[in-house]
Amino acid sequence: MPVVLPGEVITAQTVAFLALVAASTSGRVLGAAAADATMLRVVDE
């Protein structure tokens, strides 16, 4: 399941949440351009 939906605005709060997930021992942010979620991949279809 995506953590950010198509058309959703990526806010500072969203980025902070993704960084916390990525930093946890069992966390993984699918689709992140970097494993630590410091870079996100944005796709325009």
N, C-alpha and C positions, 0 to 999 in steps of 0.2 A: 504494500500500500504506500503511495507517495506521501511524503511529509508536507509537501507544498503542492497545492492543486493548480492546474492550468488557469492562468489569469489572476492568481492570487498575488497580492503585493508582498514582497519579501521585506519584512520590517526588521529593525534592530533586535526586537524581542525574538523573532523567529530565528535569526542568526545565532543569538545567544543560546537559545534552546538547542539548536543543532550542534553547537560547539560543546555544550554540556553532555549531550548524548555521545558524541564522538570521543570525548575525553574519558567517559566511564569505561570500566574494564569489559563490560559486555555490550557496549554501544557500537552501533555502526550506522552511518548515514548513507543509504543507498543512493547512488547517482552523484555523490559529491565528487568534485574534480580532484580533491586532496583527501587523504584518509582522515586528517584531523578537522575536516570541514572548514578549513580556512578559505577554500575556493569552492564555489558552487557552479555547476554546469546549468546554463539556461538554454533551453531549446526552443527555437521558433519554428513551428510547423506550418 
